[in-house]
Amino acid sequence: MSGTGLWTEEQFNCPVCLDLPSEPVTIPCGHSYCMACIADYWKSEGQKGGAYSCPECRQTFKPCPQLCRNTIRAARSASARAAARTSAPLPPSAVPCDRCTEPRAALKTCLVCMASLCETHLKPHQTKAKLKGHELIGPTGDLSQKICPHHKYLQEFHCRTCQKFVCWICTSNQHKGHETVSTQTERTEKQVGRSSDTVKAEADTVLLELQHSVQRLQQLIQDVMSSTGQEKLSEAQDMVDKLEAEIKQLKKKDTELKNLVSSEDNIYFLKVDTHTLTLRTTSTFSKYTHTHIHTHIHTHTRAPHRHTGQRVPALVGTLILTPLSVTVSDACALTLDPNTAHQRLALMEEGTRAELQVRALPYPECPQRFDGWTQVLCLQPLVSERSYWEVEWRGRGSSLGVASAAMTRKGADARAGLGYNSQSWSLELSDMCCAAMHANQKKEIPVTYCPRVGVFLDRGAGTLSFYAVDDNLLLVHEFRGSFSEPLFAAFGVGSGVGG
């Protein structure tokens, strides 16, 4: 926070708590403090032989001075606090100071005080002899969650064998003999793991998608110029809106990545920069899955057109709630099958979360396991007439859908890829792209980023539907066919094959 008027921040803050003064008072020597701070100081150590001293200049007073509120400083303090509330918020990667009453970025975290400190509140640790011996590390948020529950030390190491953060004592006790590295080393390897070729390929993909959108827009503009049709004009406007949404999403993602890279908190980086897929429990499903869903929005697409006698095709991104009448009984409680998980997929949270790892895990070899594609199936078969489940994903890309029990698990060719053969159906997702896959046929879908997806298999209707789950349910894609054979929910984490 900048100075207020002619005052610098250091001059304006209370010298005891180093924060904006609360109920400021000025004692006879001219120095000002929070009323509670100076009163507590005099009670604890500032009073000797009936004389009361100033913490700053050590001038003594006898008897104890009467503390009266300094109205001018109180007004300045209120103005400074109001200015702080209207200032720009901290970026997501910033760790807030635990001592400041208003949001301010911390420079260091003290492992003795168990607090993160900004530049102002860090000064006592740099100047006072009692505090100079405290161990300081880079700013670390949620410190209580990063302390070993057994030994009360910071979890500065990552056990690759167990996929857990551990302290230095754990490395020689419970995790003795395991492959453990510092969190800094794990972070460095993950960053290096994203090779320049991978980054270039991702950039090329995004660029290609935008080029296609621009080409389509140019064609629409030409159509509008040669035709007075309102339909073409409306379609062109829709394309403009889509491009603006994509640009906004790109800028948001760019900001998030910059904040992540600039963060000094290694544990925060490792937790965020992961490719994960999480099966949601039925208690966290969208509100639409707990009641019958009825709406008149889709009425006209279900009834014959009054003039042509043909059905009007459903539009992607429209609220298609009528065909989805999901009840609690349709919701599936699924867990991931460890015997099918690729060796680079770590299963966590009682088999409801899969995370892509840099190195292969020591899974035993078995015929059900994927060894080429980084994929995993669920343990429970989809045996009900109607089944609904929800999935959250994070990272560069994921795929989700259903697969036959007979689908090939071995090799990195199309036979084992979800959606690349006739025995599986999938929706491929990334930050900017979405595509439906079946029998190696891809259909690009113009939808924006949807990190939470609902999947609804209705065997009686012969449909497999994917919905973007947010405040509303939006139909992303629907497969039609016969789903009579035994099927399992299937997932791919990350992009490409595992190797």
Summary of the structure (lengths in Angstrom):
residues: 499
radius of gyration: 30.1
end to end distance: 50.6
largest distance: 101.7
contacts: 1467
relative contact order: 0.08
helix: 30%
strand: 25%
